[in-house]
Amino acid sequence: MERIIEEIREDLSRRITVTADRLAARTLAEDPVYAALLGRAGLRERIRLDLRQSVEGLDRALRGLPVELAEARATGALLAGAGLPLASLLRTRRRGGRMVWQTLGEAVAAHDPAALPRLLPAAAVLWDVQDQLTDAVSEAYRRTETARRDHERERRSALLDALLDGAGPADGPAAELGLPGRGRFAVVVLAPGASGASGESGSSGDPLCASDPFDAGGPRVLWRIRAEGETGLVELGHHPLESVRDTLAPPGARAGVSPVVETPADLARARRLAALALRTAPASGGPRTALLDERLPAALVASQAELAGRLRQVVLGPVLALPAEDLRVLLTTLGTWLTCQGSTTYAAQRLYCHRNTVSNRLRRLERLTGRTLSDPAHVVELALAHAAVLQRADDRVTAPIAQAPPSAPAAPTPAGTVRRSPRPPA
């Protein structure tokens, strides 16, 4: 068989050129992406090269030599770099393999029709050669595409970091990430160990993921894994900020959400505020995603650790010195009373005890702290000190303390009931 191919080599070369032109024309007609990426002349030359590789590979295989795959790998890398879809590349190669076999048969028939039966064993060899070449092209394509995506992901990660850290002008990175110059943006910070990236649709292990919308037309989110946890840049559009709390963070994950900002230049400040909001998110019980604007007193305490410690000691020092059970009861009662907007009646309902029991506990708290719950200034001090206790990382204090869910609606005052603080001690 190799002798026949040698005898028809010149004619086969001319026929392969014509075949390449036909395949190029068909490819351009059915898959215009080729023309956009390579151009007509470039596509024709690339197909000619591919078909000649098939013929040369067949020749080498018939002589017991390994098929040369370097050019096939170069083709895969080149077309991956150009952005040609792999499906388009493989479809054209399959057609090329069939047309090489047809052209080979035509060349043999023109040279010696009686030799055609001797061509049949070469079919299996040709398909094996085609498989080797296609595998080499595909492997090189995927390797190049992976490297390109890794590079693009790193570049986009650097752009997002520049926005979130406030490093340099924001206009350039924002434009490259497809963000408008003005809009409605927010930043979400998840606690370490939580994961919010849903990928491209996302691959949450990636350093940067652009999540699909939560639903049709939902916010766009760019996720970045950072030392303090995953950080999400949310382009809200017309969606309310409150929708982020229920939809964005995975169930059970602690998260902090910044206020809405209007320009990419404000995103670094928004990230800092989101991280501060995260510090106020309850460790357990109730919603665990904290919107900063809903937790400003707690955020104020969290932002000043030294003053928070002083506040705890000055305002609640005698209470903190109580045995653990007494401490739990008094602080839980205070927190519930604050959540119920000073209604002793509704605090008692939440605590499953009598109203007088709540009043007695609060009077004891007043005696220990020297603060009066009928004085608004004292109530502010007690509320901030209570928030400081909840945020302290001392398990002896924080673990037993139950806090009413921050999102629970405040109870209305029943008709004929006056909301007031307990009577100060005589």
Secondary structure, DSSP 8 states (H G I E B T S, - for coil): -HHHHHHTHHHHHHHHHHHHHHHHHHHHHH-THHHHHH-HHHHHHHHHHHHHHHHHHHHHHHTT-----HHHHHHHHHHHHHT--HHHHHHHHHHHHHHHHHHHHHHHHHH-GGGHHHHTHHHHHHHHHHHHHHHHHHHHHHHHHHHHHHHHHHHHHHHHHHHHHT-S-SHHHHHHTT--SSS-EEEEEE-TT------SS--TTSSEEEE--SSTT--EEEEEEETTEEEEEEE-TTS-THHHHHHTS-TT--EEE---BSSGGGHHHHHHHHHHHHHHS-SSSS--EEEGGG-HHHHHHHH-HHHHHHHHHHHHHHHHTS-HHHHHHHHHHHHHHHHTTT-HHHHHHHHTS-HHHHHHHHHHHHHHH---TTSHHHHHHHHHHHHHHHH---HHHHTT-----TTS------TT----------
